[in-house]
Amino acid sequence: MNNQETQSTPKVGPLFEPFTIGNLKVKNRIVMAPMTRAFSPGGVPGPDVAAYYRRRAENGVGLIITEGTLINDPAATNNLNIPNFHGEDALNGWANVVSQVHEAGGLIMPQLWHIGTDRKIGAIPNPEELPIGPSGLDIATGEKVNEPMSEARIASVIAAYAQAAADAKRIGFDGIELHGAHGYLIDQFFWEKTNQRNDNYGGDLVRRTRFAAEIVEACRRAVGPDFPIIIRISQWKSSDYQAKLAQNPEQLSQFLSPLVEAGVDVFHCSTRRFWEPEFEGSDLNFAGWVKKITGKPTITVGSVGLDNEFISSFKGESAGTANVDALIEKLSKNEFDLVAVGRALLVDPAWAAKIRDGLTDELKVFTPQALGTLS
């Protein structure tokens, strides 16, 4: 850590304290949140993608989690420009990303992703492939779009996650994140609305975690004991902001226990507004409750650094910039351990450095136009 990084203003000091995940030393508490960018033609991340991530590392982000990257399943995506995490060209592209980030002093993990039945029938790049999900139900409408996933297809998807994890370690990444949130494939197994199976992968909340737990176990076997595995989880879904997997701490504990046993190192706890309590009777947010229940490190996320919640950006509104006092207060109380920053970092590569150096008047304002470039 250089002198400039150690000289953060006292007010934001907790954000710039180091943190350890197993054997991995993270220089501060700031994580770049995964954000889909779709700037990888044919699924191959190029030099512009590498430069995009490098800029964040150069400006002091402790850990970068990439945009969602697609495992090797023909129904994983609906967009030719979302990066793959399979195939020689794509993996070579990612190896260059890793090299650039490491040269700049950063750490980086890929987010491994399958969109499940969020994919529409006939979507590219494999229009003949039907969407897949635990019960073959469309995430938004509940309509049947395919038969439930067979156990053979479940096994092949689990194997694809494990292969991606092994490849991540081989090409130099510092860990992996599994996207188990927001109504995509893994989360579709968690959610009762989309998982109506009556076999070992369906039923009560504990049984609905089996698919994810087997993915974690397979990834752990592929990478060994010391390679960090993060899983991103959420209560809310992209099709239902009010959804809750767990109505209370007891149910949340039932949900989390199999994932801890499977080998998760860190939980990335996605909410729309990090400052909101998760359950009545406590000020703890989602990440706070997950840490309290599991004892595992947690990452909080949800409109960090924005005046308005991130959903406003989808309506064409400016999300603005904001102070981080409430965030620092929660972090200082050890409610959570790491802080993922999304759109504020997307628009401003120097967000972390500006926060560190007290240059908040120089922060760039997020607007939807920022999504059109790799700044």
ABEGO torsion letter per residue (X at the ends): XBAAAAABBAAAAAAABBBBBEABBBABABBBBBBBAGABBGGBBBAAAAAAAAAAAAAGBABBBBBBBBBBBAAABABAABBBABEAAAAAAAAAAAAAAAAAGBBBBBBBBBAEAABBBGBOABAABBBBBAAGBBAAAGBBABBBBBAAAAAAAAAAAAAAAAAAAAAGBAEBBBBABGGBAAAAAABAAABABABAABEBAAAAAAAAAAAAAAAAAAAEAABBBBBBBBABBAABAABBABABAAAAAAAAAAAAAAGBABBBBBBABAABBABBGBABBAAAAAAAAAGBBBBBBGGBGBABBAAAAAAGBBAEBBBAAAAAAAAAAGABABBBBBAAAAABAAAAAAAAAGAAAABBBBBAAAAABBX
